Amino acid sequence: MSEAEVRTPAASPGKTERLFFLDINDGRIISSAIDGSDLKLIIQRPNRSPDGILVDSDNGWLYWTEMGTDYNAHDGSIERIDLDGSNHVTLIAPGSTLVTPKQIQIDSDGGKLYWCDREGMRVMRANIDGSDIETLVQNGDSPADSADIERWCVGIALDLPRKQVYWTQKGPPDAGLGRIFRAGINIPAGETATKRSDIETLLDKLPEPIDLELDLAARTIYWTDRGNLPRGNTVNRASMDNIAASSEVVLDGLDEGIGLSLDLPNNRMFFTDIGGNLYSASLDGAGARELLHHAGSFTGIVYAVV
């Protein structure tokens, strides 16, 4: 796959750059122009907790995860809606299998959705219609296991050319036990989700790593961290091939950073925090701008050309 094929296309005639992001307080999906103006409500579902979001521009679809409200009821879900707010579909319903699904990614060519399930302690995938649910990584299977926050999976990113999946396990708040992992996108033959020989710990002792994004052409991984300074409340990056040695903070001062989305052709990123702030900056952290201030309690975000 060439450099051009792993970068999101820039806006072309007839296309518009938009941001789509989630407000966990009011169960809202919001869209805006890339400067934070022209706010539009896509959908609102009170008493739900949206967290991860992605856009399939080719089909005009928006996917998101909802964490639910009762972890014991496994009432998390995965939803889809048209970009104009019509045709809402629940792909994986509350009460079926998901506990607290978090960041979500798509393999469009393979027809798969990938996500992390936090209290479920899992990395998972399914067909884009919600069928054929699979668990790729399983860190525990009991309530006692789930009480161990070090087992919780949160952020996820895909390196499809190399058939690898990356994810974060955030650890307890500000405990310095957060980690970033990598494994094959498929379970090795003869192994199981609970016992895999190919799982690599790429970085540890982080405050609370959350969402992940990859620049495959530059072989760079980006992530947010909602823990305390100096390494928390930050956007970070590193070489995908030597994360521990190259890890750097590119931007700090967030109010519990969560969502992250890269616009690679234009050398910029967009990110959110629980404090309800929406930001933009260059990929190296320069030129940071606050686009919205204390406008809710924001989780996932995605930049899209639609």
FIVEX-952164 format. One record per residue (C-alpha): residue number from 1; residue in three letters; x, y, z. Coordinates in nm, 3 decimals, always signed. Each point is the difference from the previous one (the first is absolute). Layout:
<rs>
(NUM,ALA,(X,Y,Z))
...
</rs>
This chain:
<rs>
(1,MET,(+0.000,+0.000,+0.000))
(2,SER,(+0.143,+0.338,-0.102))
(3,GLU,(+0.020,+0.316,+0.210))
(4,ALA,(-0.291,+0.149,-0.191))
(5,GLU,(-0.218,-0.300,+0.075))
(6,VAL,(+0.039,+0.024,+0.377))
(7,ARG,(-0.085,+0.370,+0.026))
(8,THR,(-0.352,+0.140,+0.017))
(9,PRO,(-0.077,+0.196,-0.318))
(10,ALA,(-0.021,+0.375,+0.035))
(11,ALA,(-0.326,+0.177,-0.073))
(12,SER,(-0.086,+0.012,-0.371))
(13,PRO,(-0.261,+0.200,-0.192))
(14,GLY,(-0.347,-0.079,+0.132))
(15,LYS,(+0.141,-0.139,+0.326))
(16,THR,(+0.002,+0.166,+0.340))
(17,GLU,(+0.233,-0.041,+0.297))
(18,ARG,(-0.194,-0.065,+0.321))
(19,LEU,(+0.064,-0.103,+0.357))
(20,PHE,(-0.229,-0.248,+0.175))
(21,PHE,(+0.034,-0.035,+0.376))
(22,LEU,(-0.180,-0.135,+0.304))
(23,ASP,(-0.136,+0.167,+0.313))
(24,ILE,(-0.029,-0.261,+0.271))
(25,ASN,(-0.200,+0.226,+0.235))
(26,ASP,(-0.301,+0.035,-0.228))
(27,GLY,(+0.038,-0.309,-0.218))
(28,ARG,(+0.058,+0.219,-0.304))
(29,ILE,(+0.177,-0.041,-0.332))
(30,ILE,(+0.097,+0.343,-0.130))
(31,SER,(+0.145,+0.111,-0.332))
(32,SER,(+0.188,+0.323,-0.068))
(33,ALA,(+0.216,+0.173,-0.254))
(34,ILE,(+0.370,-0.055,+0.061))
(35,ASP,(+0.024,+0.335,+0.179))
(36,GLY,(-0.270,-0.101,+0.250))
(37,SER,(-0.273,+0.210,-0.162))
(38,ASP,(-0.324,-0.117,-0.165))
(39,LEU,(-0.095,-0.236,+0.280))
(40,LYS,(-0.264,-0.258,-0.093))
(41,LEU,(-0.165,-0.264,+0.215))
(42,ILE,(+0.003,-0.341,-0.173))
(43,ILE,(-0.179,-0.195,+0.272))
(44,GLN,(-0.061,+0.018,+0.374))
(45,ARG,(-0.071,-0.300,+0.223))
(46,PRO,(-0.037,+0.107,+0.365))
(47,ASN,(+0.138,-0.232,+0.266))
(48,ARG,(+0.239,-0.167,-0.245))
(49,SER,(+0.378,+0.040,+0.001))
(50,PRO,(+0.152,+0.029,-0.350))
(51,ASP,(+0.377,-0.050,-0.014))
(52,GLY,(+0.152,-0.114,-0.331))
(53,ILE,(-0.087,+0.133,-0.345))
(54,LEU,(+0.096,-0.055,-0.364))
(55,VAL,(-0.128,+0.115,-0.340))
(56,ASP,(-0.035,-0.211,-0.315))
(57,SER,(-0.005,+0.283,-0.254))
(58,ASP,(-0.052,-0.229,-0.300))
(59,ASN,(-0.332,-0.126,+0.135))
(60,GLY,(-0.099,+0.314,+0.190))
(61,TRP,(-0.009,-0.186,+0.332))
(62,LEU,(+0.109,+0.089,+0.349))
(63,TYR,(+0.071,-0.275,+0.253))
(64,TRP,(+0.033,+0.048,+0.375))
(65,THR,(+0.021,-0.196,+0.323))
(66,GLU,(-0.211,+0.053,+0.311))
(67,MET,(+0.130,-0.114,+0.337))
(68,GLY,(-0.341,-0.041,+0.160))
(69,THR,(-0.075,+0.073,+0.364))
(70,ASP,(+0.004,-0.337,+0.181))
(71,TYR,(+0.322,-0.195,-0.044))
(72,ASN,(-0.157,-0.313,+0.148))
(73,ALA,(-0.276,+0.006,-0.262))
(74,HIS,(+0.242,+0.001,-0.293))
(75,ASP,(-0.203,+0.286,-0.146))
(76,GLY,(+0.264,+0.146,-0.228))
(77,SER,(-0.085,+0.023,-0.369))
(78,ILE,(+0.129,+0.085,-0.347))
(79,GLU,(-0.213,+0.232,-0.210))
(80,ARG,(-0.008,+0.139,-0.354))
(81,ILE,(-0.173,+0.300,-0.155))
(82,ASP,(+0.007,+0.191,-0.327))
(83,LEU,(+0.206,+0.317,+0.013))
(84,ASP,(-0.316,+0.213,-0.019))
(85,GLY,(-0.141,-0.169,+0.313))
(86,SER,(-0.242,-0.234,-0.177))
(87,ASN,(-0.022,-0.381,-0.009))
(88,HIS,(+0.123,-0.075,+0.350))
(89,VAL,(+0.085,-0.370,+0.036))
(90,THR,(+0.117,-0.193,+0.308))
(91,LEU,(+0.256,-0.251,-0.126))
(92,ILE,(+0.081,-0.167,+0.334))
(93,ALA,(-0.278,+0.052,+0.251))
(94,PRO,(+0.023,+0.071,+0.375))
(95,GLY,(-0.027,-0.311,+0.212))
(96,SER,(+0.160,-0.227,-0.258))
(97,THR,(+0.375,-0.021,+0.051))
(98,LEU,(+0.169,+0.340,+0.041))
(99,VAL,(+0.088,+0.155,+0.334))
(100,THR,(+0.161,+0.340,-0.070))
(101,PRO,(+0.114,+0.028,-0.363))
(102,LYS,(+0.247,+0.283,-0.053))
(103,GLN,(+0.201,+0.120,-0.302))
(104,ILE,(-0.109,-0.156,-0.331))
(105,GLN,(+0.178,-0.042,-0.336))
(106,ILE,(-0.095,-0.144,-0.339))
(107,ASP,(+0.158,-0.226,-0.259))
(108,SER,(-0.215,+0.104,-0.296))
(109,ASP,(+0.154,-0.243,-0.248))
(110,GLY,(-0.029,-0.289,+0.243))
(111,GLY,(-0.351,+0.099,+0.109))
(112,LYS,(+0.088,+0.002,+0.371))
(113,LEU,(-0.043,+0.229,+0.300))
(114,TYR,(+0.258,-0.016,+0.281))
(115,TRP,(-0.039,+0.138,+0.352))
(116,CYS,(+0.114,-0.034,+0.359))
(117,ASP,(-0.239,-0.100,+0.279))
(118,ARG,(+0.128,+0.160,+0.321))
(119,GLU,(-0.161,-0.192,+0.289))
(120,GLY,(-0.034,-0.293,-0.237))
(121,MET,(+0.384,-0.001,-0.006))
(122,ARG,(-0.007,-0.082,-0.371))
(123,VAL,(+0.111,+0.095,-0.348))
(124,MET,(-0.284,-0.093,-0.236))
(125,ARG,(-0.126,+0.009,-0.358))
(126,ALA,(-0.311,-0.075,-0.202))
(127,ASN,(-0.136,+0.036,-0.349))
(128,ILE,(-0.112,+0.353,-0.081))
(129,ASP,(-0.362,-0.111,+0.043))
(130,GLY,(+0.076,-0.113,+0.356))
(131,SER,(+0.001,-0.373,-0.075))
(132,ASP,(+0.277,-0.255,+0.064))
(133,ILE,(+0.130,+0.157,+0.323))
(134,GLU,(+0.350,-0.117,+0.092))
(135,THR,(+0.230,+0.056,+0.298))
(136,LEU,(+0.365,+0.043,-0.101))
(137,VAL,(+0.149,+0.074,+0.342))
(138,GLN,(-0.157,-0.096,+0.334))
(139,ASN,(+0.166,+0.117,+0.325))
(140,GLY,(-0.240,-0.164,+0.243))
(141,ASP,(-0.341,-0.161,+0.034))
(142,SER,(-0.132,+0.068,+0.349))
(143,PRO,(-0.131,+0.295,+0.202))
(144,ALA,(+0.318,-0.015,+0.208))
(145,ASP,(+0.208,+0.028,-0.315))
(146,SER,(-0.208,+0.292,-0.123))
(147,ALA,(+0.060,+0.184,+0.327))
(148,ASP,(+0.370,+0.008,-0.090))
(149,ILE,(+0.026,+0.322,-0.200))
(150,GLU,(+0.337,-0.102,-0.142))
(151,ARG,(-0.190,-0.250,-0.217))
(152,TRP,(-0.226,+0.261,-0.161))
(153,CYS,(+0.040,+0.050,-0.377))
(154,VAL,(-0.087,+0.347,-0.131))
(155,GLY,(+0.158,+0.140,-0.316))
(156,ILE,(+0.053,-0.192,-0.324))
(157,ALA,(+0.174,+0.054,-0.334))
(158,LEU,(+0.059,-0.218,-0.306))
(159,ASP,(+0.308,-0.056,-0.214))
(160,LEU,(-0.174,-0.194,-0.276))
(161,PRO,(+0.297,-0.028,-0.239))
(162,ARG,(+0.195,-0.183,+0.273))
(163,LYS,(-0.310,-0.172,+0.139))
(164,GLN,(+0.051,+0.139,+0.350))
(165,VAL,(-0.223,+0.153,+0.264))
(166,TYR,(+0.111,+0.248,+0.269))
(167,TRP,(-0.187,+0.074,+0.322))
(168,THR,(+0.032,+0.178,+0.334))
(169,GLN,(-0.064,-0.126,+0.352))
(170,LYS,(-0.034,+0.312,+0.208))
(171,GLY,(+0.052,-0.133,+0.354))
(172,PRO,(-0.130,+0.171,+0.316))
(173,PRO,(-0.027,+0.380,-0.001))
(174,ASP,(+0.343,+0.166,+0.008))
(175,ALA,(+0.167,-0.321,+0.117))
(176,GLY,(+0.270,-0.010,-0.266))
(177,LEU,(-0.112,-0.348,-0.104))
(178,GLY,(-0.140,+0.077,-0.344))
(179,ARG,(+0.133,-0.200,-0.296))
(180,ILE,(-0.010,-0.020,-0.379))
(181,PHE,(-0.009,-0.343,-0.167))
(182,ARG,(+0.025,-0.152,-0.346))
(183,ALA,(-0.096,-0.341,-0.140))
(184,GLY,(-0.095,-0.165,-0.326))
(185,ILE,(-0.343,+0.086,-0.131))
(186,ASN,(-0.086,-0.372,+0.008))
(187,ILE,(+0.053,-0.245,+0.284))
(188,PRO,(+0.296,-0.229,-0.076))
(189,ALA,(-0.091,-0.353,-0.101))
(190,GLY,(-0.056,-0.228,+0.297))
(191,GLU,(-0.026,+0.290,+0.247))
(192,THR,(-0.293,+0.181,+0.162))
(193,ALA,(-0.100,+0.356,+0.089))
(194,THR,(+0.098,-0.068,+0.362))
(195,LYS,(+0.343,-0.141,-0.082))
(196,ARG,(+0.187,+0.156,-0.291))
(197,SER,(+0.374,-0.022,-0.055))
(198,ASP,(+0.017,+0.300,-0.234))
(199,ILE,(-0.105,+0.280,+0.238))
(200,GLU,(+0.270,+0.264,+0.038))
(201,THR,(+0.014,+0.264,+0.274))
(202,LEU,(+0.130,+0.303,-0.188))
(203,LEU,(-0.013,+0.261,+0.275))
(204,ASP,(-0.082,-0.008,+0.370))
(205,LYS,(-0.007,+0.217,+0.311))
(206,LEU,(-0.228,+0.257,-0.166))
(207,PRO,(-0.249,+0.207,+0.206))
(208,GLU,(-0.321,-0.098,-0.189))
(209,PRO,(+0.032,-0.055,-0.377))
(210,ILE,(-0.335,+0.023,-0.180))
(211,ASP,(-0.060,+0.036,-0.375))
(212,LEU,(+0.244,-0.104,-0.273))
(213,GLU,(+0.057,+0.107,-0.361))
(214,LEU,(+0.262,-0.109,-0.254))
(215,ASP,(+0.185,+0.176,-0.281))
(216,LEU,(+0.099,-0.308,-0.197))
(217,ALA,(+0.202,+0.185,-0.263))
(218,ALA,(+0.220,+0.162,+0.265))
(219,ARG,(-0.017,-0.308,+0.227))
(220,THR,(-0.111,+0.220,+0.290))
(221,ILE,(-0.246,-0.075,+0.279))
(222,TYR,(-0.193,+0.276,+0.179))
(223,TRP,(-0.197,-0.026,+0.323))
(224,THR,(-0.178,+0.206,+0.264))
(225,ASP,(+0.059,-0.038,+0.372))
(226,ARG,(-0.255,+0.120,+0.256))
(227,GLY,(+0.227,-0.041,+0.304))
(228,ASN,(+0.185,+0.273,+0.184))
(229,LEU,(+0.301,+0.198,-0.121))
(230,PRO,(+0.282,-0.017,-0.088))
(231,ARG,(-0.087,-0.294,-0.228))
(232,GLY,(-0.377,+0.017,+0.031))
(233,ASN,(-0.266,+0.237,-0.136))
(234,THR,(+0.203,-0.017,-0.317))
(235,VAL,(+0.016,-0.098,-0.365))
(236,ASN,(+0.299,-0.223,-0.066))
(237,ARG,(+0.173,-0.168,-0.290))
(238,ALA,(+0.276,-0.251,-0.071))
(239,SER,(+0.148,-0.215,-0.272))
(240,MET,(-0.209,-0.313,-0.049))
(241,ASP,(+0.324,-0.194,-0.038))
(242,ASN,(+0.165,+0.124,+0.322))
(243,ILE,(-0.267,+0.150,+0.221))
(244,ALA,(+0.182,-0.012,+0.334))
(245,ALA,(+0.309,+0.184,-0.127))
(246,SER,(-0.180,+0.261,-0.209))
(247,SER,(-0.305,+0.089,+0.213))
(248,GLU,(-0.056,+0.375,+0.030))
(249,VAL,(-0.265,+0.237,+0.130))
(250,VAL,(-0.104,+0.229,-0.285))
(251,LEU,(-0.267,+0.194,+0.189))
(252,ASP,(-0.116,+0.033,+0.360))
(253,GLY,(-0.257,+0.191,+0.205))
(254,LEU,(-0.306,-0.208,-0.086))
(255,ASP,(-0.285,-0.045,+0.248))
(256,GLU,(+0.000,-0.382,+0.000))
(257,GLY,(+0.079,-0.066,-0.366))
(258,ILE,(-0.205,-0.265,-0.179))
(259,GLY,(-0.078,+0.023,-0.373))
(260,LEU,(+0.257,+0.033,-0.277))
(261,SER,(-0.025,+0.013,-0.379))
(262,LEU,(+0.272,+0.069,-0.259))
(263,ASP,(-0.033,+0.195,-0.324))
(264,LEU,(+0.324,-0.118,-0.156))
(265,PRO,(-0.011,+0.178,-0.339))
(266,ASN,(-0.027,+0.333,+0.181))
(267,ASN,(+0.250,-0.084,+0.277))
(268,ARG,(-0.247,+0.056,+0.282))
(269,MET,(-0.192,-0.174,+0.272))
(270,PHE,(-0.321,+0.058,+0.191))
(271,PHE,(-0.054,-0.109,+0.359))
(272,THR,(-0.243,+0.030,+0.290))
(273,ASP,(-0.012,-0.026,+0.376))
(274,ILE,(-0.250,-0.083,+0.272))
(275,GLY,(+0.000,+0.370,+0.093))
(276,GLY,(-0.199,+0.066,-0.317))
(277,ASN,(+0.278,+0.157,-0.202))
(278,LEU,(+0.065,-0.056,-0.371))
(279,TYR,(+0.345,+0.076,-0.140))
(280,SER,(+0.208,-0.003,-0.315))
(281,ALA,(+0.377,+0.005,-0.048))
(282,SER,(+0.271,-0.101,-0.241))
(283,LEU,(+0.121,-0.358,+0.033))
(284,ASP,(+0.303,+0.123,+0.193))
(285,GLY,(-0.223,+0.192,+0.242))
(286,ALA,(+0.075,+0.342,-0.143))
(287,GLY,(-0.273,+0.258,-0.056))
(288,ALA,(-0.242,-0.151,+0.250))
(289,ARG,(-0.345,+0.163,-0.003))
(290,GLU,(-0.298,-0.046,+0.230))
(291,LEU,(-0.303,-0.023,-0.229))
(292,LEU,(-0.267,-0.055,+0.268))
(293,HIS,(+0.033,+0.073,+0.373))
(294,HIS,(-0.184,-0.189,+0.275))
(295,ALA,(-0.282,-0.083,-0.242))
(296,GLY,(-0.090,-0.339,+0.147))
(297,SER,(+0.200,-0.306,+0.097))
(298,PHE,(+0.163,-0.130,-0.315))
(299,THR,(+0.126,-0.351,-0.073))
(300,GLY,(+0.063,-0.134,-0.352))
(301,ILE,(+0.063,+0.213,-0.308))
(302,VAL,(+0.054,-0.063,-0.369))
(303,TYR,(+0.105,+0.227,-0.285))
(304,ALA,(-0.163,-0.090,-0.331))
(305,VAL,(-0.038,+0.122,-0.355))
(306,VAL,(-0.368,-0.049,-0.091))
</rs>
